[in-house]
Amino acid sequence: MTRIENKTYGICRSTSKLTPKERLGAVPHTTRSMEAKLKQA
């Protein structure tokens, strides 16, 4: 709820880009886009 209130929900914490709706639909609690997640591994 905090991320929604701060208007940061759906924004990748690594790249600061919008996280695609498909990713948020599959993993609503994610804080990283697939791009950032793959680079992290």
N, CA, C, O and CB atoms as a CASP TS submission, in Angstrom:
PFRMAT TS
TARGET T0000
AUTHOR 0000-0000-0000
METHOD Language model
MODEL 1
PARENT N/A
ATOM      1  N   MET     1       0.828  -1.201   0.000  1.00  0.00           N
ATOM      2  CA  MET     1       0.000   0.000   0.000  1.00  0.00           C
ATOM      3  C   MET     1       0.868   1.259   0.000  1.00  0.00           C
ATOM      4  O   MET     1       0.499   2.277  -0.586  1.00  0.00           O
ATOM      5  CB  MET     1      -0.939   0.002   1.214  1.00  0.00           C
ATOM      6  N   THR     2       1.993   1.180   0.646  1.00  0.00           N
ATOM      7  CA  THR     2       2.871   2.343   0.703  1.00  0.00           C
ATOM      8  C   THR     2       3.347   2.748  -0.680  1.00  0.00           C
ATOM      9  O   THR     2       3.392   3.937  -0.996  1.00  0.00           O
ATOM     10  CB  THR     2       4.064   2.062   1.599  1.00  0.00           C
ATOM     11  N   ARG     3       3.703   1.770  -1.512  1.00  0.00           N
ATOM     12  CA  ARG     3       4.177   2.085  -2.861  1.00  0.00           C
ATOM     13  C   ARG     3       3.064   2.710  -3.699  1.00  0.00           C
ATOM     14  O   ARG     3       3.329   3.566  -4.543  1.00  0.00           O
ATOM     15  CB  ARG     3       4.711   0.819  -3.551  1.00  0.00           C
ATOM     16  N   ILE     4       1.836   2.292  -3.473  1.00  0.00           N
ATOM     17  CA  ILE     4       0.711   2.901  -4.191  1.00  0.00           C
ATOM     18  C   ILE     4       0.543   4.349  -3.732  1.00  0.00           C
ATOM     19  O   ILE     4       0.378   5.250  -4.554  1.00  0.00           O
ATOM     20  CB  ILE     4      -0.605   2.093  -3.958  1.00  0.00           C
ATOM     21  N   GLU     5       0.586   4.564  -2.427  1.00  0.00           N
ATOM     22  CA  GLU     5       0.439   5.916  -1.881  1.00  0.00           C
ATOM     23  C   GLU     5       1.574   6.833  -2.336  1.00  0.00           C
ATOM     24  O   GLU     5       1.353   8.015  -2.599  1.00  0.00           O
ATOM     25  CB  GLU     5       0.391   5.866  -0.353  1.00  0.00           C
ATOM     26  N   ASN     6       2.792   6.288  -2.428  1.00  0.00           N
ATOM     27  CA  ASN     6       3.953   7.077  -2.851  1.00  0.00           C
ATOM     28  C   ASN     6       4.064   7.206  -4.366  1.00  0.00           C
ATOM     29  O   ASN     6       4.966   7.866  -4.883  1.00  0.00           O
ATOM     30  CB  ASN     6       5.217   6.458  -2.308  1.00  0.00           C
ATOM     31  N   LYS     7       3.130   6.564  -5.069  1.00  0.00           N
ATOM     32  CA  LYS     7       3.107   6.555  -6.539  1.00  0.00           C
ATOM     33  C   LYS     7       4.368   5.926  -7.125  1.00  0.00           C
ATOM     34  O   LYS     7       4.858   6.357  -8.169  1.00  0.00           O
ATOM     35  CB  LYS     7       2.948   7.979  -7.071  1.00  0.00           C
ATOM     36  N   THR     8       4.893   4.898  -6.442  1.00  0.00           N
ATOM     37  CA  THR     8       6.056   4.173  -6.947  1.00  0.00           C
ATOM     38  C   THR     8       5.701   2.753  -7.344  1.00  0.00           C
ATOM     39  O   THR     8       6.572   2.011  -7.797  1.00  0.00           O
ATOM     40  CB  THR     8       7.159   4.157  -5.908  1.00  0.00           C
ATOM     41  N   TYR     9       4.451   2.352  -7.187  1.00  0.00           N
ATOM     42  CA  TYR     9       4.029   1.012  -7.588  1.00  0.00           C
ATOM     43  C   TYR     9       4.108   0.913  -9.106  1.00  0.00           C
ATOM     44  O   TYR     9       3.606   1.775  -9.826  1.00  0.00           O
ATOM     45  CB  TYR     9       2.586   0.696  -7.082  1.00  0.00           C
ATOM     46  N   GLY    10       4.744  -0.149  -9.575  1.00  0.00           N
ATOM     47  CA  GLY    10       4.858  -0.363 -11.014  1.00  0.00           C
ATOM     48  C   GLY    10       6.097   0.261 -11.616  1.00  0.00           C
ATOM     49  O   GLY    10       6.279   0.230 -12.833  1.00  0.00           O
ATOM     50  N   ILE    11       6.952   0.827 -10.779  1.00  0.00           N
ATOM     51  CA  ILE    11       8.209   1.399 -11.256  1.00  0.00           C
ATOM     52  C   ILE    11       9.342   0.527 -10.730  1.00  0.00           C
ATOM     53  O   ILE    11       9.427   0.261  -9.531  1.00  0.00           O
ATOM     54  CB  ILE    11       8.377   2.895 -10.796  1.00  0.00           C
ATOM     55  N   CYS    12      10.205   0.090 -11.627  1.00  0.00           N
ATOM     56  CA  CYS    12      11.318  -0.778 -11.265  1.00  0.00           C
ATOM     57  C   CYS    12      12.289  -0.014 -10.377  1.00  0.00           C
ATOM     58  O   CYS    12      12.667   1.116 -10.685  1.00  0.00           O
ATOM     59  CB  CYS    12      12.035  -1.312 -12.526  1.00  0.00           C
ATOM     60  N   ARG    13      12.691  -0.636  -9.273  1.00  0.00           N
ATOM     61  CA  ARG    13      13.631   0.011  -8.361  1.00  0.00           C
ATOM     62  C   ARG    13      15.042   0.056  -8.910  1.00  0.00           C
ATOM     63  O   ARG    13      15.847   0.872  -8.462  1.00  0.00           O
ATOM     64  CB  ARG    13      13.633  -0.696  -7.039  1.00  0.00           C
ATOM     65  N   SER    14      15.361  -0.795  -9.862  1.00  0.00           N
ATOM     66  CA  SER    14      16.709  -0.822 -10.433  1.00  0.00           C
ATOM     67  C   SER    14      16.862   0.124 -11.620  1.00  0.00           C
ATOM     68  O   SER    14      17.856   0.841 -11.732  1.00  0.00           O
ATOM     69  CB  SER    14      17.060  -2.231 -10.862  1.00  0.00           C
ATOM     70  N   THR    15      15.866   0.117 -12.505  1.00  0.00           N
ATOM     71  CA  THR    15      15.983   0.892 -13.745  1.00  0.00           C
ATOM     72  C   THR    15      15.157   2.178 -13.737  1.00  0.00           C
ATOM     73  O   THR    15      15.364   3.051 -14.580  1.00  0.00           O
ATOM     74  CB  THR    15      15.563   0.040 -14.915  1.00  0.00           C
ATOM     75  N   SER    16      14.237   2.299 -12.805  1.00  0.00           N
ATOM     76  CA  SER    16      13.306   3.436 -12.708  1.00  0.00           C
ATOM     77  C   SER    16      12.366   3.526 -13.903  1.00  0.00           C
ATOM     78  O   SER    16      11.739   4.562 -14.123  1.00  0.00           O
ATOM     79  CB  SER    16      14.082   4.735 -12.581  1.00  0.00           C
ATOM     80  N   LYS    17      12.265   2.449 -14.672  1.00  0.00           N
ATOM     81  CA  LYS    17      11.327   2.384 -15.796  1.00  0.00           C
ATOM     82  C   LYS    17      10.028   1.745 -15.318  1.00  0.00           C
ATOM     83  O   LYS    17       9.993   1.079 -14.283  1.00  0.00           O
ATOM     84  CB  LYS    17      11.933   1.582 -16.993  1.00  0.00           C
ATOM     85  N   LEU    18       8.966   1.959 -16.085  1.00  0.00           N
ATOM     86  CA  LEU    18       7.695   1.320 -15.758  1.00  0.00           C
ATOM     87  C   LEU    18       7.804  -0.188 -15.939  1.00  0.00           C
ATOM     88  O   LEU    18       8.359  -0.667 -16.928  1.00  0.00           O
ATOM     89  CB  LEU    18       6.561   1.886 -16.633  1.00  0.00           C
ATOM     90  N   THR    19       7.271  -0.927 -14.978  1.00  0.00           N
ATOM     91  CA  THR    19       7.231  -2.376 -15.078  1.00  0.00           C
ATOM     92  C   THR    19       6.026  -2.742 -15.932  1.00  0.00           C
ATOM     93  O   THR    19       4.927  -2.253 -15.673  1.00  0.00           O
ATOM     94  CB  THR    19       7.161  -3.053 -13.664  1.00  0.00           C
ATOM     95  N   PRO    20       6.203  -3.589 -16.942  1.00  0.00           N
ATOM     96  CA  PRO    20       5.080  -3.951 -17.818  1.00  0.00           C
ATOM     97  C   PRO    20       3.896  -4.551 -17.046  1.00  0.00           C
ATOM     98  O   PRO    20       4.081  -5.248 -16.048  1.00  0.00           O
ATOM     99  CB  PRO    20       5.552  -4.941 -18.875  1.00  0.00           C
ATOM    100  N   LYS    21       2.696  -4.272 -17.519  1.00  0.00           N
ATOM    101  CA  LYS    21       1.481  -4.766 -16.876  1.00  0.00           C
ATOM    102  C   LYS    21       1.471  -6.285 -16.781  1.00  0.00           C
ATOM    103  O   LYS    21       0.973  -6.851 -15.808  1.00  0.00           O
ATOM    104  CB  LYS    21       0.254  -4.287 -17.634  1.00  0.00           C
ATOM    105  N   GLU    22       2.024  -6.941 -17.800  1.00  0.00           N
ATOM    106  CA  GLU    22       2.059  -8.408 -17.785  1.00  0.00           C
ATOM    107  C   GLU    22       2.856  -8.921 -16.588  1.00  0.00           C
ATOM    108  O   GLU    22       2.462  -9.886 -15.932  1.00  0.00           O
ATOM    109  CB  GLU    22       2.667  -8.947 -19.096  1.00  0.00           C
ATOM    110  N   ARG    23       3.974  -8.268 -16.314  1.00  0.00           N
ATOM    111  CA  ARG    23       4.817  -8.656 -15.171  1.00  0.00           C
ATOM    112  C   ARG    23       4.078  -8.407 -13.866  1.00  0.00           C
ATOM    113  O   ARG    23       4.090  -9.256 -12.975  1.00  0.00           O
ATOM    114  CB  ARG    23       6.157  -7.879 -15.182  1.00  0.00           C
ATOM    115  N   LEU    24       3.441  -7.263 -13.744  1.00  0.00           N
ATOM    116  CA  LEU    24       2.702  -6.955 -12.523  1.00  0.00           C
ATOM    117  C   LEU    24       1.504  -7.888 -12.349  1.00  0.00           C
ATOM    118  O   LEU    24       1.128  -8.225 -11.226  1.00  0.00           O
ATOM    119  CB  LEU    24       2.236  -5.500 -12.540  1.00  0.00           C
ATOM    120  N   GLY    25       0.911  -8.299 -13.466  1.00  0.00           N
ATOM    121  CA  GLY    25      -0.206  -9.236 -13.397  1.00  0.00           C
ATOM    122  C   GLY    25       0.236 -10.599 -12.902  1.00  0.00           C
ATOM    123  O   GLY    25      -0.485 -11.264 -12.158  1.00  0.00           O
ATOM    124  N   ALA    26       1.427 -11.014 -13.320  1.00  0.00           N
ATOM    125  CA  ALA    26       1.952 -12.318 -12.913  1.00  0.00           C
ATOM    126  C   ALA    26       2.510 -12.281 -11.494  1.00  0.00           C
ATOM    127  O   ALA    26       2.343 -13.230 -10.728  1.00  0.00           O
ATOM    128  CB  ALA    26       3.034 -12.776 -13.885  1.00  0.00           C
ATOM    129  N   VAL    27       3.177 -11.176 -11.150  1.00  0.00           N
ATOM    130  CA  VAL    27       3.813 -11.042  -9.827  1.00  0.00           C
ATOM    131  C   VAL    27       3.513  -9.638  -9.292  1.00  0.00           C
ATOM    132  O   VAL    27       4.352  -8.744  -9.404  1.00  0.00           O
ATOM    133  CB  VAL    27       5.378 -11.297  -9.909  1.00  0.00           C
ATOM    134  N   PRO    28       2.330  -9.437  -8.716  1.00  0.00           N
ATOM    135  CA  PRO    28       1.911  -8.092  -8.303  1.00  0.00           C
ATOM    136  C   PRO    28       2.802  -7.427  -7.252  1.00  0.00           C
ATOM    137  O   PRO    28       2.824  -6.201  -7.147  1.00  0.00           O
ATOM    138  CB  PRO    28       0.527  -8.159  -7.776  1.00  0.00           C
ATOM    139  N   HIS    29       3.529  -8.223  -6.481  1.00  0.00           N
ATOM    140  CA  HIS    29       4.366  -7.659  -5.421  1.00  0.00           C
ATOM    141  C   HIS    29       5.798  -7.363  -5.880  1.00  0.00           C
ATOM    142  O   HIS    29       6.635  -6.958  -5.074  1.00  0.00           O
ATOM    143  CB  HIS    29       4.402  -8.607  -4.245  1.00  0.00           C
ATOM    144  N   THR    30       6.079  -7.563  -7.171  1.00  0.00           N
ATOM    145  CA  THR    30       7.432  -7.361  -7.668  1.00  0.00           C
ATOM    146  C   THR    30       7.867  -5.899  -7.552  1.00  0.00           C
ATOM    147  O   THR    30       7.046  -4.985  -7.636  1.00  0.00           O
ATOM    148  CB  THR    30       7.528  -7.819  -9.114  1.00  0.00           C
ATOM    149  N   THR    31       9.157  -5.697  -7.359  1.00  0.00           N
ATOM    150  CA  THR    31       9.719  -4.349  -7.318  1.00  0.00           C
ATOM    151  C   THR    31      10.708  -4.145  -8.460  1.00  0.00           C
ATOM    152  O   THR    31      11.284  -3.067  -8.606  1.00  0.00           O
ATOM    153  CB  THR    31      10.406  -4.091  -5.966  1.00  0.00           C
ATOM    154  N   ARG    32      10.903  -5.190  -9.273  1.00  0.00           N
ATOM    155  CA  ARG    32      11.861  -5.119 -10.368  1.00  0.00           C
ATOM    156  C   ARG    32      11.231  -5.628 -11.668  1.00  0.00           C
ATOM    157  O   ARG    32      10.393  -6.530 -11.655  1.00  0.00           O
ATOM    158  CB  ARG    32      13.124  -5.931 -10.028  1.00  0.00           C
ATOM    159  N   SER    33      11.645  -5.042 -12.774  1.00  0.00           N
ATOM    160  CA  SER    33      11.205  -5.518 -14.080  1.00  0.00           C
ATOM    161  C   SER    33      11.948  -6.811 -14.397  1.00  0.00           C
ATOM    162  O   SER    33      12.912  -7.156 -13.714  1.00  0.00           O
ATOM    163  CB  SER    33      11.450  -4.443 -15.189  1.00  0.00           C
ATOM    164  N   MET    34      11.509  -7.521 -15.420  1.00  0.00           N
ATOM    165  CA  MET    34      12.204  -8.747 -15.820  1.00  0.00           C
ATOM    166  C   MET    34      13.624  -8.421 -16.260  1.00  0.00           C
ATOM    167  O   MET    34      14.554  -9.177 -15.982  1.00  0.00           O
ATOM    168  CB  MET    34      11.440  -9.467 -16.956  1.00  0.00           C
ATOM    169  N   GLU    35      13.790  -7.299 -16.945  1.00  0.00           N
ATOM    170  CA  GLU    35      15.120  -6.862 -17.377  1.00  0.00           C
ATOM    171  C   GLU    35      16.074  -6.770 -16.180  1.00  0.00           C
ATOM    172  O   GLU    35      17.188  -7.292 -16.227  1.00  0.00           O
ATOM    173  CB  GLU    35      15.031  -5.495 -18.098  1.00  0.00           C
ATOM    174  N   ALA    36      15.636  -6.114 -15.124  1.00  0.00           N
ATOM    175  CA  ALA    36      16.468  -5.956 -13.939  1.00  0.00           C
ATOM    176  C   ALA    36      16.639  -7.276 -13.205  1.00  0.00           C
ATOM    177  O   ALA    36      17.720  -7.569 -12.693  1.00  0.00           O
ATOM    178  CB  ALA    36      15.869  -4.914 -13.006  1.00  0.00           C
ATOM    179  N   LYS    37      15.589  -8.066 -13.152  1.00  0.00           N
ATOM    180  CA  LYS    37      15.657  -9.364 -12.473  1.00  0.00           C
ATOM    181  C   LYS    37      16.672 -10.277 -13.154  1.00  0.00           C
ATOM    182  O   LYS    37      17.437 -10.960 -12.472  1.00  0.00           O
ATOM    183  CB  LYS    37      14.272 -10.037 -12.452  1.00  0.00           C
ATOM    184  N   LEU    38      16.693 -10.301 -14.468  1.00  0.00           N
ATOM    185  CA  LEU    38      17.639 -11.143 -15.197  1.00  0.00           C
ATOM    186  C   LEU    38      19.077 -10.663 -15.024  1.00  0.00           C
ATOM    187  O   LEU    38      19.996 -11.481 -14.971  1.00  0.00           O
ATOM    188  CB  LEU    38      17.280 -11.173 -16.675  1.00  0.00           C
ATOM    189  N   LYS    39      19.282  -9.364 -14.937  1.00  0.00           N
ATOM    190  CA  LYS    39      20.629  -8.821 -14.714  1.00  0.00           C
ATOM    191  C   LYS    39      21.115  -9.117 -13.302  1.00  0.00           C
ATOM    192  O   LYS    39      22.316  -9.245 -13.061  1.00  0.00           O
ATOM    193  CB  LYS    39      20.645  -7.308 -14.964  1.00  0.00           C
ATOM    194  N   GLN    40      20.172  -9.224 -12.372  1.00  0.00           N
ATOM    195  CA  GLN    40      20.489  -9.468 -10.964  1.00  0.00           C
ATOM    196  C   GLN    40      21.040 -10.892 -10.784  1.00  0.00           C
ATOM    197  O   GLN    40      21.906 -11.108  -9.936  1.00  0.00           O
ATOM    198  CB  GLN    40      19.230  -9.255 -10.076  1.00  0.00           C
ATOM    199  N   ALA    41      20.562 -11.842 -11.552  1.00  0.00           N
ATOM    200  CA  ALA    41      20.948 -13.245 -11.383  1.00  0.00           C
ATOM    201  C   ALA    41      22.316 -13.567 -11.854  1.00  0.00           C
ATOM    202  O   ALA    41      22.747 -14.716 -11.760  1.00  0.00           O
ATOM    203  CB  ALA    41      20.011 -14.109 -12.077  1.00  0.00           C
TER
END
